[in-house]
């Protein structure tokens, strides 16, 4: 995470925003807000997911459904379905609980 982005995250945390709200506002993954380095995440997933797919996967893992994810990320529901399909193909995980289990290992 770049120094500017780190200071942005800290400023937003001081305003009382949740990690999910900060990630959405800055357009970064929740795990990045929590301090995991994107390169580390990419290594753990063998570079299989794009940044946007990681964002969708993290929201799926929290239990959000596709319409809620679409609204959160400001994309169409069809786009979310496409991301979820690619996530399930890349990770060999179809259910949200399986995706959550894989992400928890990061």
matplotlib code that plots the C-alpha trace (Angstrom):
import matplotlib.pyplot as plt

x = [0.0, 1.4, 2.2, -0.6, -3.1, -2.0, -2.6, -6.0, -6.9, -5.8, -7.7, -10.9, -10.5, -10.3, -13.6, -15.2, -15.7, -15.7, -13.0, -15.6, -16.6, -13.0, -12.2, -15.2, -14.4, -10.7, -11.4, -9.2, -9.6, -10.8, -7.7, -5.5, -7.3, -6.6, -2.9, -2.2, 0.0, -1.5, 1.6, 1.2, -2.4, -1.5, 1.2, -1.3, -3.8, -1.0, -2.1, -5.4, -7.8, -7.8, -8.1, -11.8, -12.4, -10.7, -13.1, -16.1, -14.8, -14.3, -17.9, -19.2, -17.3, -19.0, -22.4, -23.5, -25.6, -25.1, -27.5, -25.9, -22.4, -23.4, -24.7, -21.6, -19.2, -21.4, -21.5, -24.3, -25.6, -24.6, -21.0, -21.1, -22.4, -19.6, -17.0, -18.5, -18.4, -14.8, -14.0, -15.6, -13.8, -10.4, -10.7, -12.7, -15.1, -18.8, -20.4, -19.7, -18.5, -15.8, -14.7, -14.6, -12.5, -10.0, -9.8, -9.4, -6.1, -4.6]
y = [0.0, 3.4, 5.9, 8.2, 5.4, 4.4, 8.0, 8.0, 4.8, 6.1, 9.4, 7.5, 5.1, 8.2, 9.3, 6.1, 4.4, 0.6, -1.3, -2.2, 1.5, 2.6, -0.1, 0.9, 4.6, 4.1, 1.4, -1.2, -4.6, -4.9, -7.0, -4.1, -1.8, -4.3, -4.1, -7.1, -6.2, -6.8, -8.7, -11.1, -11.7, -12.4, -14.9, -16.7, -17.0, -17.7, -14.5, -16.2, -13.3, -9.8, -7.0, -6.6, -10.3, -10.2, -7.4, -9.3, -12.5, -10.7, -9.3, -12.7, -14.1, -11.6, -13.0, -10.2, -11.2, -10.2, -7.2, -5.8, -6.3, -4.6, -1.6, -1.5, -1.6, 0.6, -2.0, -4.0, -7.1, -8.9, -7.8, -9.2, -12.5, -12.6, -12.0, -14.6, -17.1, -16.4, -16.6, -20.0, -21.3, -20.0, -21.1, -24.2, -22.9, -22.5, -21.7, -18.4, -20.5, -22.1, -18.7, -17.4, -20.4, -19.7, -16.0, -16.7, -18.5, -15.3]
z = [0.0, -0.9, 1.7, 0.5, 0.6, 4.2, 5.4, 3.6, 5.4, 8.8, 8.2, 7.3, 10.3, 12.6, 11.1, 12.3, 9.0, 8.8, 6.9, 4.2, 3.9, 3.6, 1.0, -1.0, -0.8, -1.8, -4.3, -2.6, -1.1, 2.5, 3.3, 2.1, 4.5, 7.3, 6.5, 4.3, 1.4, -2.0, -3.1, -0.2, -1.1, -4.7, -3.6, -1.4, -4.2, -6.7, -8.5, -9.5, -8.7, -10.0, -7.5, -8.3, -8.0, -4.6, -3.5, -4.7, -3.0, 0.3, 0.2, -0.7, 2.3, 4.6, 3.5, 1.1, -1.8, -5.4, -5.5, -2.3, -3.7, -6.9, -5.0, -2.7, -5.7, -7.9, -10.7, -12.3, -10.8, -14.0, -13.5, -10.0, -11.3, -13.8, -11.1, -8.9, -11.7, -12.4, -8.7, -8.4, -11.5, -10.3, -6.7, -7.3, -4.6, -5.4, -2.0, -0.1, 2.9, 0.8, -0.5, 3.1, 4.2, 1.4, 2.2, 5.9, 5.1, 3.7]

ax = plt.figure().add_subplot(projection="3d")
ax.plot(x, y, z, "-o")
ax.set_aspect("equal")
plt.show()
